[in-house]
Amino acid sequence: MSLPAQQILVPFRAPARLARFPVARPLVGRDADVERLIGLVEGGRRLITVLGAPGIGKTSLAIVAASRLSASLRGWFCDLSNQHSEAALRFQVLSVLGESGSGAERVGDALAALGPALVVLDNFEQLVDAAPTVVEWSRVAPEVVFLITSRERLAVDDEAVVELEPLPLDGEAMALFRERAREVGAPTDDLAAVRAIVEQLDGVPLAIELAAARTRVMSPAALAERLRDGAGVLTLTKRTHERHQTLAAAIAWSWALLSDVEQLTLACCSVFAGSFTLAAAERVLAAALGEEVPPVDLVAALRDKSLVFVPREGRLGLLLSIRQFAADELAAAPRAVREAAAREHARVYAEVGRRFTRARLLVARETRGGVHGDVLGDVDNLVAALERLSNADFHDRPPLLAEVASALAFLAAVPPHQGLRALAAAEQAGLADRELATVVRLGVQQALIFDGRFAEGLAVAEEVAADATLPPELRAAAYVRLGIHRREHGDASGAREAHRQAAALIPSSPPSCLLGINTACLGRLACDFREDEEARRVNEQAAVCCEQLGELWLAALARANLAQLEQELGAFEAAERLLERAVERFRVDGEPHYEGFYAAICGGLYTEWQKHDLARHWYAASERPLESVSRPFSGVLLHGGWAALEALAGDGAGGGATALAELEEARRALVRCPGPLAHVIAELQGATVEVALGLASPAKVAAWRERVRGLRAGEGPDGPVVQHNLDARFALRMLERALAETPEATPVLRVLDGGRGFAWSGQAPVDLSRRAALRRLVAAFTEAHATSPGRALDPDALFARGWPGQHIQHDSAATRVRVAIATLRKLGLRPVLLTRDDGYLFDPEASIEPG
């Protein structure tokens, strides 16, 4: 055999120690992998495989590790890209070692003569059948370490494997792109565009380097836009092996090494979006390809070849670039295979959706634990199934579409208008299953709420709850949702009534999830109404019920209610214990909304406790889980509470800037929050920031003091809302703290000549020139304040002054005066215009000047 030796290999920096090594560029983000590899060598392992998907950086890692080991081990680099047989393998190794011939004994002798050495066998995947040869070399050359890079395991005794994963997106992946882009002189300050690029490239180093090379001719933002069209723009012009010229070429190299059935398996796996379970893959593959070869064996083969990866325990996945390549191949596959894979994928995720919605509504017959966490990994596949079902003509399309669309509505995982359109399509197609039809209606209700159409959403829930032909548990579930949304809207009394109606429909025995959640909601409302003993009794009852069922996340809701009660009573240590345990339970059980919501409540607890660093920690901890859900009310509590913390902490300009930025985030969330509760909370948060940062004028501070007094007294439309809600009362306490820390400045009221207008210092004037009666009353109060401070004007005197020459009945005159006084207060005189038994007057302590 006569095969040409590789001539493209360039000596490394230390040619005496590393023979025929390519030049390695500095690695980014692989320090831990390099250390692990070196640790294996120093620990005595002599056959090590660096494993990973196309473009993941196996060769670069091997070169850098060899450089690190060169002080103790001489190294040789053998590129096997063009070798496809055991004979070619032997020839190439001898060529690199500077020997001739190709006999097996000669290779073993040449290797044994090296003494302590490291031999890199690069790109071994097409030679895995020759793995026993390498094992034999290891036996006859015991001082040689064989470092093998491959997309497939050798599957031999004593093989140690270092498997490379994609780079973390928010750290090393972005760092690699920015470093390579800077090398070609491109700007890298558009971090959002860089993040979008590395996300689309799955953190694969080769893809990132190819993309960074393109910044010579286009900005990162333009590149991110172009990448939506696929990886075709990612081509190198420098002299590298052709299979590394484009990412598609690197993947095509691996595709060509697959058998026909393995190729079809990978193509069928492209129907999955995001990660998936082995069970889901088995169903899709069995439907599309049959079971002549067990689907689990086919998936295992792809896993061994680094074409399927494990993003986390129990989940499988394809890198985006591989999935796009495989999807193109599926489009060319037989029609029966394509349709069977798509149909079974839709059925699998319709079942996922069904399990989730029944458990989320708490009408499932079996307990489910943290059902939100169970389904979060399947959201991408639910969305993909919805897109397929929206355009499919499967005979069982309506119920499949209904299950998937309902689940996505409850998850808020698609825009509300898209979810409503899909739910409407399912309803119009006709649903024979009455339970499913009801779940769809409740999905519509949820989508309407998320769309800000609160009244419409409540009407749908009321319609379902009032339908006496439905099973009691479905009606009860509707009442529970009705109560939750009414409370979030600020209607505590209406919420309590809904939960009581639910309680009448739920059997008290045996315990059920529906009973547990409804009891916990009644317990929270008892906290809202400040019925302390009732709150303790009912929440404890709910916790015990849920613990008996093994639904610990539901029990944690009741304990969290008690924590907020303890906080309001000033028992901060008890609140701390209950809240931190609850947040941990929500985290463990995969309930991101509750985890994030109560982490923000923890932030509020530590703010009130004046442990500001801990408060910052918990507010920051609440951001991550809340990013995965659409809950604008929680966003108001998180960002507005964080803003109040930074303002109250008094940490200088930095804290002030953070406070204002967080307040702006809260206001953005507020846009999607109908109803008075979120708005009054946001108002109090904003006031806290303004007062604590010294941004409010003395008159505004005085107005806030009066506003707080009125809310405490339950006055006005917002008074009952604040009186009957834990979260609103917390926001009120924070404003009271800011006011308590602000010296009371005496605001100056300037009254224009003849009462034709007035203005508080620092504020725009109020014009009364066209409101004769009000103008005369202001003039009367001003004159009395100047000549006889403390003297009240009775209603008769005020009527005569405001409406001179008019004669009406005494009661009518008194009513007209009361209306005028209320109007003046609304116009801005509330802080100074007092009421006494003997009449009305300007506060004698107020500073009033002619203007």
C-alpha positions in Angstrom: 0.0 0.0 0.0 1.3 3.4 -0.8 -0.5 6.3 0.9 0.7 9.9 1.0 1.8 11.2 4.3 0.1 14.2 5.7 2.1 17.3 4.9 -0.1 20.0 6.4 1.0 19.5 10.0 3.0 22.4 11.5 5.5 22.0 14.3 4.2 23.3 17.7 6.2 25.8 19.7 8.5 23.1 21.2 9.4 20.9 18.3 11.8 18.9 20.3 9.0 17.8 22.6 5.9 18.0 20.4 6.3 16.5 16.9 4.1 17.6 13.9 1.5 19.4 16.1 -0.7 22.0 14.5 -0.6 25.5 16.1 -3.2 25.8 18.8 -5.1 29.0 19.5 -5.7 29.9 23.1 -8.8 28.2 24.4 -11.7 30.0 26.0 -13.9 28.4 28.5 -12.2 25.0 28.6 -9.9 25.3 31.6 -11.8 22.7 33.7 -11.8 20.2 30.8 -8.1 20.7 30.3 -7.4 20.1 34.0 -9.6 17.0 34.0 -7.7 15.6 31.0 -4.4 16.3 32.6 -5.6 14.8 35.8 -6.5 11.5 34.0 -3.0 11.3 32.5 -1.2 12.1 35.8 -3.5 9.6 37.4 -2.2 6.8 35.2 -4.9 6.5 32.5 -3.3 5.6 29.2 -6.2 5.5 26.7 -8.3 8.6 26.8 -11.0 9.7 24.4 -12.0 13.3 24.0 -15.6 13.0 22.9 -18.0 15.5 21.5 -20.3 16.7 18.7 -19.0 18.3 15.5 -17.3 21.6 16.1 -17.2 21.3 19.9 -13.4 21.8 20.1 -12.0 18.3 20.7 -8.8 18.8 18.6 -8.0 22.2 20.2 -8.4 20.7 23.7 -6.1 17.8 22.8 -3.4 20.1 21.5 -3.5 22.4 24.5 -3.4 19.5 26.9 -0.4 18.0 25.0 1.4 21.4 25.3 0.7 21.4 29.1 2.1 17.8 29.4 5.1 18.4 27.1 7.5 18.8 30.0 7.1 15.2 31.0 5.8 13.5 27.8 7.1 14.0 24.3 4.1 14.3 22.0 3.1 13.3 18.4 0.0 14.4 16.6 -1.5 12.1 14.0 -4.4 13.5 11.9 -6.6 10.7 10.7 -9.2 12.7 8.8 -8.4 11.0 5.5 -7.8 7.5 6.9 -10.6 4.9 6.7 -9.0 1.5 7.4 -6.8 -0.2 9.9 -4.0 -0.4 7.3 -4.2 3.4 6.7 -4.2 4.0 10.4 -0.9 2.0 10.8 0.7 3.8 7.9 -0.2 7.2 9.2 1.1 6.5 12.7 4.4 5.3 11.3 4.6 8.3 9.0 4.2 10.7 11.9 6.8 8.8 13.9 9.3 9.1 11.0 9.2 5.4 10.2 8.4 3.5 7.0 6.3 0.4 6.4 2.9 -0.5 7.8 3.2 -3.9 9.5 1.4 -4.2 12.8 4.5 -5.4 14.7 6.5 -2.5 13.3 4.0 0.0 14.6 4.1 -1.6 18.1 7.9 -1.7 18.1 8.1 2.0 17.0 5.7 3.1 19.7 7.4 1.0 22.4 10.7 2.6 21.5 9.3 6.1 22.3 9.4 5.6 26.1 7.2 8.0 28.0 5.2 9.8 25.3 1.8 11.1 24.3 0.3 10.2 20.9 -2.8 12.2 19.8 -5.0 10.2 17.3 -7.2 13.0 15.9 -10.6 12.4 14.2 -10.9 8.7 15.0 -14.6 8.3 14.5 -14.4 6.7 11.1 -11.9 4.2 12.5 -13.7 2.9 15.6 -13.7 -0.6 14.2 -9.9 -0.4 14.6 -10.1 0.4 18.3 -8.7 -3.1 19.3 -5.6 -2.2 17.4 -5.0 0.8 19.7 -5.7 -1.4 22.7 -3.0 -3.7 21.5 -0.6 -0.8 21.0 -1.3 0.3 24.5 -0.3 -3.2 25.7 3.0 -3.4 23.9 3.9 0.3 24.6 3.0 0.7 28.3 4.7 4.1 28.6 2.7 5.7 25.9 -0.5 7.7 26.5 -3.0 7.6 23.7 -5.2 10.7 23.5 -8.0 10.1 21.0 -10.4 12.7 19.7 -13.6 11.2 18.3 -17.3 11.8 17.9 -17.9 8.2 19.0 -16.6 6.2 21.9 -14.1 3.4 21.3 -16.1 1.2 23.7 -13.0 -0.7 24.9 -11.7 -1.7 28.2 -9.8 0.9 30.2 -11.1 3.8 28.0 -11.4 7.0 29.9 -13.8 9.6 28.3 -13.7 13.4 28.6 -17.0 14.5 27.0 -17.2 18.1 25.9 -20.4 20.1 26.2 -21.3 23.4 24.5 -20.0 26.5 26.2 -22.3 28.3 28.6 -24.1 31.0 26.7 -23.9 33.9 29.1 -20.2 33.4 30.0 -17.6 31.5 28.0 -19.6 31.5 24.7 -20.0 35.2 24.6 -16.3 35.7 25.7 -15.1 33.5 22.9 -17.1 35.4 20.3 -16.0 38.8 21.6 -12.3 37.7 21.7 -12.3 36.3 18.1 -14.2 39.3 16.8 -11.7 41.7 18.4 -9.0 39.8 16.6 -10.5 40.9 13.3 -11.0 44.5 14.5 -14.8 44.2 14.9 -16.8 46.0 17.7 -18.2 43.7 20.4 -20.1 46.1 22.6 -23.6 45.1 21.4 -24.0 42.4 24.0 -27.6 41.7 23.1 -26.6 40.8 19.6 -23.6 38.7 20.8 -26.0 36.8 23.1 -28.4 36.2 20.3 -25.6 34.9 18.1 -24.2 32.4 20.5 -27.7 31.3 21.5 -28.5 30.5 17.9 -25.2 28.7 17.6 -25.9 26.6 20.8 -22.5 27.6 22.3 -20.6 25.4 19.8 -17.0 26.8 19.6 -16.5 26.1 15.9 -19.8 27.8 15.0 -18.9 30.8 17.2 -15.4 31.2 15.6 -16.9 31.0 12.1 -19.4 33.6 13.1 -16.9 35.9 14.6 -14.8 35.8 11.4 -17.9 37.2 9.6 -17.8 40.4 11.7 -15.1 41.6 9.3 -17.9 42.4 6.9 -21.1 42.8 9.0 -22.0 44.0 12.5 -23.0 41.5 15.2 -26.6 42.7 14.9 -26.6 42.1 11.2 -25.0 38.7 11.7 -27.6 37.7 14.3 -30.3 38.6 11.7 -28.6 36.6 9.0 -28.2 33.5 11.2 -31.9 33.1 11.2 -31.4 31.8 7.7 -29.2 29.0 8.9 -25.5 28.2 9.2 -24.6 28.8 5.5 -23.0 32.1 6.2 -20.5 30.4 8.5 -17.6 29.6 6.2 -13.9 30.1 6.8 -11.5 31.3 4.2 -8.3 30.3 5.9 -6.7 27.0 5.2 -8.4 24.5 7.4 -9.5 21.0 6.6 -12.6 21.1 4.3 -14.8 19.5 6.9 -14.2 22.5 9.2 -14.8 25.1 6.5 -18.5 25.3 7.3 -20.5 24.0 10.2 -22.8 22.2 7.8 -19.8 20.4 6.4 -18.7 19.3 9.8 -22.1 17.8 10.4 -22.3 16.3 7.0 -19.0 14.5 7.8 -20.7 12.8 10.8 -23.9 12.1 8.8 -21.9 10.3 6.1 -20.6 7.9 8.8 -24.1 6.8 9.8 -25.9 3.8 8.6 -29.2 4.2 6.6 -31.4 3.5 9.6 -29.3 5.8 11.8 -29.7 8.6 9.3 -33.5 8.1 9.4 -33.4 8.0 13.1 -31.6 11.3 13.3 -33.9 12.8 10.7 -37.0 11.8 12.7 -35.5 13.2 15.9 -35.5 16.6 14.2 -39.3 16.8 14.9 -38.4 17.6 18.5 -37.8 21.1 19.6 -35.6 21.7 22.6 -35.0 18.6 24.8 -37.1 15.5 24.9 -37.3 12.2 26.9 -36.2 8.8 25.7 -39.8 7.6 26.0 -41.0 10.3 23.6 -38.2 9.5 21.2 -39.1 5.8 21.3 -42.7 6.5 20.5 -41.9 8.8 17.5 -39.3 6.4 16.1 -41.5 3.3 16.5 -44.4 5.1 14.7 -42.1 6.3 11.9 -39.6 3.4 11.5 -41.2 0.4 13.1 -39.5 -1.6 15.8 -37.4 -4.0 13.8 -34.5 -2.3 15.5 -35.4 -1.3 19.0 -35.7 2.5 19.0 -33.7 2.7 22.3 -30.8 1.1 20.5 -31.0 3.6 17.6 -31.0 6.5 20.0 -28.1 5.0 21.9 -26.1 4.7 18.7 -26.7 8.4 17.9 -25.7 9.3 21.5 -22.5 7.2 21.1 -21.7 9.2 18.0 -22.2 12.6 19.8 -25.1 13.5 17.6 -27.6 13.3 20.5 -26.5 15.0 23.8 -27.8 14.9 27.3 -28.6 18.5 28.4 -29.6 17.3 31.9 -30.6 14.1 33.6 -33.5 12.3 31.9 -33.5 14.6 28.8 -32.0 14.2 25.4 -31.4 16.9 22.8 -30.0 17.9 19.4 -27.8 20.9 18.9 -29.7 23.5 16.9 -27.2 23.2 14.0 -27.6 19.4 13.9 -31.4 19.6 14.2 -31.6 22.0 11.2 -29.4 19.7 9.2 -31.5 16.6 10.2 -34.7 18.5 9.4 -33.5 19.1 5.9 -32.8 15.4 5.5 -36.3 14.5 6.9 -37.9 16.7 4.3 -36.2 14.4 1.7 -37.3 11.2 3.5 -40.3 9.1 2.4 -43.6 10.9 3.0 -44.9 8.1 5.2 -41.9 8.5 7.5 -42.3 12.3 7.7 -46.1 12.2 8.4 -45.8 9.4 11.0 -43.1 11.2 12.9 -45.0 14.5 12.9 -48.3 12.9 13.9 -46.8 10.9 16.8 -45.0 13.9 18.0 -48.3 15.8 18.2 -49.9 12.9 20.1 -47.1 12.6 22.6 -47.3 16.3 23.5 -51.1 16.3 23.5 -50.8 13.7 26.3 -48.2 15.8 28.1 -50.6 18.8 27.8 -53.5 16.7 29.1 -51.6 15.6 32.2 -50.4 19.1 32.9 -53.8 20.8 32.6 -55.7 18.3 34.7 -53.0 18.5 37.4 -52.8 22.3 37.2 -56.5 22.5 37.6 -56.1 20.1 40.5 -58.8 17.8 39.2 -56.4 14.9 38.4 -57.2 11.7 40.2 -53.6 11.1 41.2 -51.2 13.5 42.9 -48.7 15.1 40.7 -46.2 17.1 42.7 -44.7 20.1 41.1 -46.5 19.8 37.8 -45.2 23.0 36.4 -41.6 21.8 36.7 -42.6 18.5 35.0 -43.8 20.3 31.9 -41.3 23.2 31.6 -38.8 21.0 29.7 -41.5 20.3 27.2 -42.6 23.8 26.4 -40.6 24.0 23.2 -42.2 20.8 22.0 -45.7 21.9 22.9 -45.1 25.0 20.9 -43.8 22.9 18.0 -46.8 20.6 18.2 -49.2 23.6 18.2 -47.6 24.9 15.0 -47.9 21.5 13.3 -51.5 21.0 14.5 -52.5 24.4 13.3 -51.8 23.3 9.7 -52.3 19.5 9.9 -55.2 17.4 8.6 -54.9 14.5 11.1 -58.2 12.8 11.7 -57.8 13.3 15.5 -56.6 16.9 15.2 -59.3 18.7 17.3 -58.7 17.0 20.6 -54.9 17.1 20.1 -55.0 20.8 19.3 -57.3 21.4 22.3 -55.0 19.6 24.7 -51.8 21.3 23.4 -53.3 24.8 23.2 -54.9 24.6 26.7 -51.6 23.6 28.2 -49.8 26.5 26.5 -52.5 28.9 27.7 -52.0 27.9 31.3 -48.3 28.2 30.9 -48.5 31.6 29.1 -45.9 30.1 26.7 -47.3 31.7 23.5 -48.7 35.2 22.9 -52.3 35.3 24.2 -53.7 36.1 20.7 -52.0 33.0 19.3 -53.3 30.8 22.1 -56.9 32.2 21.8 -56.9 31.6 18.0 -55.8 27.9 18.5 -58.4 27.4 21.3 -61.1 28.9 19.1 -60.1 26.5 16.2 -60.3 23.5 18.5 -63.8 24.6 19.8 -65.1 25.3 16.3 -64.0 21.8 15.2 -66.2 20.3 17.9 -65.1 18.5 21.0 -67.1 15.5 22.1 -65.2 15.1 25.4 -67.1 17.4 27.9 -64.2 17.6 30.3 -61.8 18.6 27.5 -64.3 21.2 26.3 -64.4 22.7 29.8 -60.6 22.7 30.1 -60.5 24.6 26.8 -62.9 27.2 28.2 -60.7 27.7 31.2 -57.7 27.9 28.9 -59.5 30.7 27.1 -60.1 32.4 30.5 -56.4 32.2 31.3 -55.4 33.6 28.0 -57.8 36.5 28.3 -56.4 37.3 31.8 -52.8 37.2 30.4 -54.0 39.5 27.6 -55.2 42.1 30.1 -58.8 41.4 29.2 -59.7 40.8 32.8 -63.5 41.3 32.7 -63.8 38.9 29.8 -61.7 36.3 31.5 -63.7 36.5 34.7 -66.9 36.2 32.7 -65.7 32.9 31.2 -64.8 31.5 34.7 -68.1 32.6 36.0 -69.9 30.9 33.1 -68.0 27.6 33.8 -68.6 27.8 37.5 -72.3 28.4 37.1 -72.9 25.4 34.8 -74.7 22.9 37.0 -74.4 20.2 34.3 -70.6 20.0 34.8 -68.9 17.6 37.3 -68.5 19.3 40.7 -64.7 19.2 40.6 -64.6 21.2 37.3 -67.0 23.8 38.6 -64.9 24.0 41.9 -61.7 24.4 39.8 -63.4 27.4 38.0 -64.4 28.9 41.3 -60.9 28.6 42.7 -59.5 30.3 39.6 -62.2 33.0 39.9 -61.2 33.6 43.5 -57.5 33.8 42.7 -58.0 36.3 39.9 -60.5 38.4 41.9 -58.0 38.7 44.7 -55.2 39.7 42.4 -57.6 42.3 41.0 -58.1 43.8 44.4 -61.6 42.4 45.2 -60.9 40.4 48.4 -64.6 40.1 49.3 -65.5 38.7 45.9 -62.5 36.3 46.1 -63.6 35.0 49.4 -67.1 34.4 48.1 -65.8 32.4 45.1 -63.6 30.2 47.3 -66.5 29.6 49.7 -68.6 28.5 46.7 -65.7 26.2 45.7 -65.6 24.8 49.2 -69.3 23.9 48.9 -68.5 21.7 45.9 -65.4 20.0 47.2 -65.9 16.9 49.5 -64.0 17.4 52.8 -63.0 13.8 52.7 -61.0 12.2 51.4 -58.3 14.9 51.1 -57.7 16.2 47.6 -55.4 18.8 45.9 -58.4 20.9 45.1 -59.4 20.9 48.7 -55.9 21.8 49.7 -55.4 24.8 47.3 -58.9 26.2 48.0 -58.3 26.0 51.8 -54.9 27.7 51.4 -56.6 30.5 49.3 -59.1 31.0 52.1 -56.3 31.1 54.6 -54.5 33.8 52.6 -57.7 35.8 52.5 -58.0 35.5 56.3 -54.5 37.0 56.4 -55.7 39.8 54.0 -58.6 40.5 56.3 -56.3 40.5 59.4 -58.2 37.6 61.0 -55.1 36.3 62.6 -56.4 33.3 64.5 -58.6 32.2 61.7 -55.6 32.6 59.3 -53.5 30.4 61.5 -56.2 27.7 61.8 -57.1 27.6 58.1 -53.6 27.7 56.7 -52.5 24.9 59.1 -55.5 22.9 58.0 -54.5 23.4 54.3 -50.9 22.5 55.0 -51.8 19.3 56.8 -54.2 18.2 54.0 -51.5 18.8 51.3 -48.8 17.0 53.3 -51.1 14.0 53.7 -51.3 13.9 49.9 -47.6 14.3 49.5 -48.2 17.6 47.6 -45.5 19.5 49.5 -45.5 22.5 47.1 -49.1 23.1 47.9 -48.4 22.8 51.6 -45.6 25.3 51.1 -48.2 27.8 49.8 -50.1 27.6 53.1 -46.8 28.0 55.1 -45.9 31.0 53.0 -49.2 32.6 53.8 -48.4 32.2 57.5 -44.9 33.7 56.9 -46.4 36.9 55.5 -48.8 37.0 58.5 -45.8 36.7 60.9 -43.9 39.4 59.0 -46.9 41.8 59.4 -46.9 41.1 63.1 -43.2 41.9 63.4 -42.1 38.2 64.0 -39.4 38.4 61.4 -37.4 35.4 62.4 -40.5 33.1 62.2 -41.4 34.6 58.9 -37.8 34.0 57.7 -37.9 30.3 58.6 -41.3 29.7 56.9 -40.5 31.7 53.7 -37.0 30.2 53.0 -38.4 26.7 53.4 -41.3 27.5 51.1 -39.0 28.9 48.4 -36.8 25.9 48.6 -39.7 23.6 48.2 -41.0 25.5 45.2 -37.5 25.2 43.7 -37.2 21.5 44.3 -40.7 20.8 43.0 -40.2 22.9 39.9 -42.8 25.7 40.5 -40.9 28.7 39.1 -43.8 31.2 39.5 -44.2 30.5 43.2 -40.4 30.3 43.7 -39.9 33.7 42.1 -42.9 35.3 43.8 -42.0 34.2 47.3 -38.3 35.0 46.7 -39.5 38.5 46.1 -41.6 38.4 49.3 -38.3 37.3 51.1 -36.7 40.4 49.6 -39.5 42.5 51.1 -39.1 40.8 54.5 -35.4 41.6 54.7 -36.1 45.2 53.5 -38.5 45.7 56.4 -36.0 44.0 58.7 -33.4 46.4 57.3 -31.1 43.6 56.3 -30.4 45.2 52.9 -27.8 42.9 51.5 -30.0 39.9 52.2 -32.9 41.7 50.6 -30.8 42.3 47.4 -29.9 38.6 47.3 -33.5 37.5 47.4 -34.8 40.0 44.9 -32.0 38.9 42.5 -32.9 35.3 43.2 -36.5 35.9 42.2 -35.6 37.2 38.7 -34.4 33.9 37.2 -37.5 31.8 37.9 -39.9 34.6 37.0 -38.2 34.9 33.6 -39.7 31.6 32.6 -43.3 32.6 33.4 -45.6 35.4 32.4 -46.9 37.0 35.6 -46.9 40.8 35.4 -48.3 41.2 38.9 -45.3 39.3 40.3 -43.1 41.6 38.2 -44.6 44.7 39.9 -43.9 43.2 43.3 -40.4 42.2 42.4 -39.1 45.3 40.6 -41.1 47.8 42.6 -40.1 46.2 45.9 -36.4 46.2 44.8 -36.7 49.9 43.8 -38.1 50.7 47.3 -35.2 48.7 48.9 -32.5 50.6 47.0 -34.1 54.0 47.8 -34.6 53.2 51.5 -31.1 51.7 51.8 -29.6 55.1 51.2 -26.4 53.8 49.5 -25.7 56.9 47.4 -26.1 57.6 43.7 -25.6 54.0 42.7 -28.5 52.9 44.8 -30.6 55.8 43.5 -29.9 54.8 39.9 -30.8 51.2 40.6 -34.0 52.3 42.3 -35.1 54.3 39.4 -34.2 51.5 36.9 -36.1 48.9 38.9 -39.1 51.3 39.2 -39.2 51.6 35.5 -39.2 47.8 35.2 -42.2 47.7 37.6 -44.1 50.2 35.6 -43.5 48.2 32.4 -45.0 45.2 34.1 -47.9 47.3 35.4 -49.1 48.0 31.9 -50.4 44.4 31.7 -52.0 44.5 35.2 -55.7 45.5 35.1 -57.5 46.4 38.3 -56.7 48.7 41.2 -54.5 46.4 43.4 -51.4 46.4 41.2 -51.8 50.1 40.5 -52.1 51.2 44.1 -49.1 49.0 45.0 -47.1 50.6 42.2 -48.2 54.0 43.3 -47.0 53.4 46.8 -43.7 51.9 45.5 -43.1 55.0 43.3 -43.9 57.3 46.2 -41.4 55.4 48.4 -38.7 55.9 45.9 -39.5 59.6 45.3 -39.7 60.4 49.0 -36.6 58.3 50.1 -34.4 59.8 47.3 -35.6 63.3 48.0 -37.2 63.8 44.7 -40.6 64.9 46.0 -41.3 68.5 46.8 -42.3 69.5 50.3 -45.9 69.9 49.1 -45.8 66.4 47.5 -44.4 64.9 50.7 -47.3 66.5 52.6 -49.8 65.2 50.1 -48.3 61.7 50.5 -48.7 61.9 54.2 -52.3 62.8 53.8 -52.7 59.9 51.3 -51.2 57.5 53.7 -53.5 58.7 56.5 -56.5 58.2 54.2 -55.5 54.7 53.1 -54.9 53.7 56.7 -58.4 54.9 57.5 -59.9 53.0 54.6 -61.0 56.1 52.8 -61.7 56.5 49.1 -61.9 53.7 46.5 -58.4 52.5 47.2 -58.8 52.4 51.0 -60.5 48.9 51.1 -58.1 47.6 48.5 -55.1 48.4 50.8 -57.0 47.4 53.9 -57.7 43.9 52.6 -54.4 42.9 51.0 -51.1 41.8 52.5 -48.9 43.0 49.7 -50.5 46.4 49.5 -50.2 46.9 53.2 -46.5 46.0 52.9 -46.0 48.7 50.2 -47.8 51.2 52.5 -45.5 50.4 55.4 -42.5 51.0 53.2 -43.9 54.4 52.2 -44.5 55.2 55.9 -40.9 54.3 56.6 -39.7 56.7 53.9 -41.9 59.4 55.3 -40.7 58.8 58.8 -37.1 59.2 57.7 -38.0 62.5 55.9 -38.1 65.7 58.0 -41.4 67.4 57.8 -40.9 70.6 55.9 -43.6 73.2 56.1 -44.9 73.7 52.6 -45.9 77.2 51.5 -49.3 77.8 50.0 -49.4 80.9 47.9 -52.9 82.4 47.3 -53.3 84.7 44.3 -55.1 88.0 44.7 -58.7 87.6 45.5 -58.5 83.9 45.6 -58.3 83.6 41.8 -55.9 80.7 42.2 -53.3 79.1 44.5 -50.1 77.1 44.2 -48.0 75.0 46.6 -44.3 75.8 46.6 -42.6 73.9 43.7 -45.9 73.1 42.0 -47.9 74.6 39.1 -50.7 77.0 40.1 -54.4 76.0 40.2 -56.5 78.5 38.3 -59.9 79.5 39.9 -60.5 82.6 37.8 -63.5 81.0 36.1 -64.9 79.3 39.2 -66.4 82.3 41.1 -67.8 80.4 44.1 -64.5 78.5 44.8 -62.5 81.7 44.3 -64.6 83.6 46.9 -64.3 80.7 49.4 -60.5 80.6 49.1 -60.4 84.3 49.6 -62.6 84.0 52.7 -60.4 81.2 54.2 -57.2 83.2 53.4 -58.6 86.4 55.1 -59.7 84.4 58.2 -56.3 82.7 58.4 -54.5 86.1 58.2 -56.7 88.0 60.7 -58.0 85.3 63.1 -55.9 82.1 62.8 -57.8 79.1 64.2 -61.3 80.7 63.6 -63.6 78.4 61.7 -66.2 79.6 59.2 -69.6 77.9 59.5 -71.6 76.7 56.5 -74.0 79.7 56.6 -71.1 82.2 56.5 -69.4 80.3 53.7 -72.6 80.1 51.6 -73.2 83.8 52.0 -69.6 84.5 50.9 -69.5 82.0 48.0 -72.9 82.6 46.6 -73.8 86.2 47.6 -77.4 87.3 47.2 -78.8 83.7 46.8 -81.4 82.4 49.1 -82.1 78.6 49.3 -83.1 76.1 52.0 -80.6 75.6 54.8 -79.9 71.9 54.0 -79.4 72.7 50.3 -77.0 75.5 51.2 -75.0 73.2 53.5 -74.8 70.5 50.8 -73.5 73.1 48.3 -70.8 74.1 50.7 -69.8 70.5 51.4 -69.4 69.8 47.7 -67.3 73.0 47.2 -65.1 72.0 50.1 -64.6 68.5 48.6 -63.7 70.0 45.3 -61.1 72.4 46.8 -59.5 69.4 48.5 -59.4 67.5 45.3 -57.8 70.5 43.6 -54.9 70.4 46.1 -56.0 72.0 49.4 -56.5 68.8 51.3 -53.4 69.2 53.5 -54.5 72.6 54.7 -58.3 72.7 54.6 -59.6 71.3 57.9 -63.0 70.3 59.2 -64.1 71.0 62.8 -67.4 70.7 64.6 -67.9 74.5 64.2 -67.1 74.7 60.5 -64.1 74.8 58.1 -60.8 76.6 58.2 -57.2 76.8 56.9 -54.8 75.0 59.2 -53.5 77.8 61.6 -50.1 76.2 61.5 -49.9 76.3 57.7 -47.7 78.8 56.0 -49.9 80.8 53.6 -48.7 83.8 51.7 -50.2 86.1 49.1 -48.9 85.3 45.6 
